[in-house]
Amino acid sequence: MAECAPYDVLIVGGGPAGQAAALRLHGAGLKIGVVDEQPRPGGQILRQPPATFVAADWMEERSYRPLKRQLGRFEAAPDVEWLGGSSVLGIEPGSAPGVHGLTVATPEGATGIRTRRLLVATGCYDMPLPLAGWTLPGLFTTGGLQAFVKSQGFVPGQRIVLVGTHPLQLLVARQVLQAGGRVERVVFVQPRSALLRPFLRRAGGGLVGGNALLAAARAWRDLGAAGTKVAFGLKPVRVAGEQHVSGLVLARSDGTEEHLECDAVGLCFGFLPQSDLPRMAGLAMERQGRLRAFSARHDEWMESDVAGIFVAGETTGVAGADAACVKGALAGLGMLHSLGRISEPSARKEAAPLRRRLARLLAFADLLDRVADPSGCYPEVDDQTILCRCEDVTYGSVRAALGTCGSANAVKLLTRCGMGPCQGRNCEFSLLRLMHGPSRCEDAGFTVRFPVRPVPIGDLTG
Amino acid sequence: MDRFDALIIGGGLLGCATAFHLASIGASVLLVEQGELNSGASGQNAGSLHFQMERRFLENGDALADQAAAIVALNRSAIEEWRTLEALLGCDLHVSMRGGLMVAETPEELLLLERKAALEARYGLDARIVDGAEARALCPSLSTTVIAASYLPEEGHADPRAVTPAFARAAAARGAILRPRTSLVGVEREAKGFTVELDSAEGREKIRAGSLLLAAGACTGNLAALVNVHLPVYPVALLMSATERTGREIAQLIQHVGHRLSMKRAHAGNILIGGGWPSRLASAAGGGFDLSRRATVIADSLVQNLRLAVRTVPLVRELNLIRSWTGVTAITADQLPLAGAVPQVPGLFVAAGGSAFTLGPTLARLLAGAMGGRPDDRLAFLSPARFNHLNSFMG
């Protein structure tokens, strides 16, 4: 593996947080690199089509405009080196205030990278929701659906049903419509009042996040105009189909079932921070939000408990793109300060308005988290349902293992749950929920192992 | 206060298998494990059943190699043990005994193979030296750089995830009590046995035991302090890696006589790669190692290990690496396992010190006999008595 000269700052993640940090750092004469798995910057929220591909009216929705402006500035910054199409495989923290090491799979093979300051801003991903039939082709997370639509203008189904607790599915449904797809129905598991009341109660106070709410309201209106029904109070029971999704079975509150015919289902029950790199690096983690998801702990400058490693964006708790930008800017400022490029009083002065804005954004995020809380909405799963898709481990075999196993790692060893290529990203959350109920347990989850992403052995051996 | 004939410390393969054998002869047994059953080296190792002499025994000069060769006799017993283990425990342990090839790529390595074969023959083990062509006829995935190999048809692999839990279930079915998440915190010696204090989420508790077995892997040396003896058991952190599942056939256990390499295609189809490359143990603030924190991968170890794997079995190059992991095992001052009674403390037994997947079921059977009053000569050379000089002022 080749190694190049150390970076002053290496940022993992080219989404809103990583961009904001880079934009705060650039111009200070630092060697800055940004690593991202996608070939082009933007993160999941502004996932760009390939450079050779023109997607008409890409991300036209008004609420994306500030993010698109930031993306434009980021792409124009001359002193920020873009390392796209590359996956960080592992982090080896150096001794403070030393140099941290990363192993990165680039399109040219694996390479070692060293950096004085590291920012992990790797975003979040859709919470996987096991239910009967969830491994059938045609079953997506809404994030997965959205990635198709955003990057390729492609709709992977003729008749799509979205179901979940998160209002984001309204926006995704409209994006599907705009891309020429047909959305049969958008189903909220919670009753209409549970979705709307908390927002209405707060609306009088000049709510931050109003843009997001307006976007959702506009999407709802457009869905209505296009004939897509938005339903409430229906719980998913199972996905129907033999070789492919052919329908979704929903339960009404009176216990009766409704069968919806469709060829694609999108699930939208919330988001989990990408926590594998911080956990591998040994950063202190905490459980955040109503999902009690692993997120990286940090101080007021977004520095983790390992000196020189900073965290920002959804990695530190899912709070939306606007909050991610502010956290990224704070992390940029924090790294500038820790590299001695800005005095503490100046940094504090600059940070003060950012922190005030962040507090308001986090209050809105908390409201959204409450509204979208899936606790109590989870489908019942029988013993035949797959929990770990990589290794085909069923709920039945995991339930049997829980008789003797007291930790996620012990279940992994006994059942192979989490032993596959995804390293548990698709099953760990559901396993912990099964083991400890929806909340409040101290289980540290699976030990995260190198490499965080599968890598051809030939790439490592040269 | 509850009283047991035997208290076993450590819920790994040695502990659970000894509990099974003791319970089978009617002893009352309590086993405690500070973490989860099978969470240490017994579950983290890569499952090799290696009955040829390990190359590590050949690395450090003739004197140590000659001494270690005595283990070959035990390896022969282990072959029979593994042949019958699934029937004994009544479950599928994914035992595969389809042969093992220890390969050589240079004339010097071939000489080493021949020396090893001579030592093994002294103890009745007949590994056959085959040339490169015959080695590749046995295992077509082997590289053309292989010029010779020593072949033992009984070698192979089994599933470390399955073996210890199977012994644990069988022990429990015969009346042994197994308590994970329970630590040993104090030992008082008495005229006939011990009073020990245990700690768990339910609080502290004292029980009495006629005999006490320390089978706690890398922690064994520290636990020995509770009975005021030295047991020269040192932690070592090793590295193992798994590829994605593959349909490509590798029937045998593959090892290298000149380099640290072992590979096999495990039951699920992943190729497991290891062979003794070091990982980094966590160090404790006041000095020493912190065994409560996980060991970390040394990047250079990983690259070297994978390069050897690619060189020996080239198809590995195209496969995805999905996981590298570290496991902490133990070695003793003279590389041979420790198994038997500790002379300075009547009623105290120990079983630790490496090679304990391949030899674990056999050591446990013999040790249970010794704890039940029927010592076996085959364990004599592993007796802790060989380190009596360390305990002249202890006990």
Interface residues (C-beta under 8 A of the other chain):
Chain A: M1 G90 E92 G101 T103 G112 E391 T404 C405 G406 S407 N409 A410 L413 L414 R416 M419 G420 P421 Q423 T447 R449 F450 P451 P454 V455 P456 I457 G458 L460 T461
Chain B: G35 E36 L37 N38 S39 G43 R161 P165 A168 P180 R181 T243 E244 A268 R294 T296 V297 A299 L302 V303 L306 R307 A309 V310 V316 R317 E318 L319 N320 L321 I322 R323 S324 W325
